[in-house]
Amino acid sequence: MFNEVQRFSKWWMLVVGGSAVFPIAILIKEDATMQSLPFEQLELLIVLLFQLLLVLLFAMLKLTVQISSDGVDMRFFPLFVHKSFSWDDVQHAEVVDYGFVGGWGIRIWTRYGTVYNTKGSTGIKFQLKNGKHFLIGTQQPEEWERLLNTHWKS
């Protein structure tokens, strides 16, 4: 019925990838002058590798939410986070503007429970009948409003 796939903004990859310029510049300068700089070459290569792996992680991260008449299925790949529940398990659900909860990704111990998001400040706050509560970020709040009104009434 509804499928939303969210990814981190490309500017995150530019920031992290752009910061890799510093160790590359030091390695090039160190090689050209043959002088020892404060960092060893191996340490710089490790920093560079870490930054490139971080860019790769940001490029791969995606939050997928699938909604059917049976319920909601959410996955945060490649972090192996998966939530699936039926509409019968939902005590309350609403679209909220949650503001800034300390960043994007997975945020725990917020007033909304665990927050799963990639960008923005709009999400669906779920309260399940078992007492668990969490929030899933969305870039399509109007569609969520329509679906919540159609499939589940609080």
Secondary structure, 3 states (H helix, E strand, C coil): CEEEEEECCHHHHHHHHHCCHHHHHHHHHHHHHCCCCCCCHHHHHHHHHHHHHHHHHHHHCEEEEEECCCEEEEEEECCCEEEEEEHHHEEEEEEEECCCCCCCEEEEEECCEEEEECCCCEEEEEEECCCCEEEEECCCHHHHHHHHHHHCCC
